[in-house]
Amino acid sequence: MEKQNGIPILLKQVTDIRDGLRKETVALETEGVCYIKENAVYLQFAEQQELGKINTVVKITDREVVVMRSGAVRMRHVFRKTEETTGQYYTPFGQWTMKTKTDNIEFRYNEKRKQGHLFLSYQLEMQNEQAGRHAMTIMFKEA
């Protein structure tokens, strides 16, 4: 992948959460920017939630995915395939310890079409409580 300045993108993120019999799907469509630096792809976008604006950066390498959020919610979490990782999650209501066991990470990027697809599945634990199995898909293409 070549080094380049940011590419304006259209991004769609869909997260399926399964917790026992309960299933929830959360979808976000927004504009953002894709940066390619050395061996990493960075997706940068913002979302508006009830708590306020949240800025998100997703760093994708061949070894891991790092999700960094700032604003109304703050976190930095590393996902590595088949590994358990721990991080902190901060909201105006308090701070929680977040632990994930990542089952799968798949990433494809088509240089010619300037579009990509990230799939991430993991089991989430918040404050030592199981919070279900999450499957997150991010699709993006040049705007």
Secondary structure, 3 states (H helix, E strand, C coil): CCCEEEEEEEEEEEEEEEECCEEEEEEEEEEEEEEEECCEEEEEEEEEECCEEEEEEEEECCCCEEEEEEECCEEEEEECCCCEEEEEEEECCEEEEEEEEEEEEEEEEECCCCEEEEEEEEEEEECCEEEEEEEEEEEEEEC
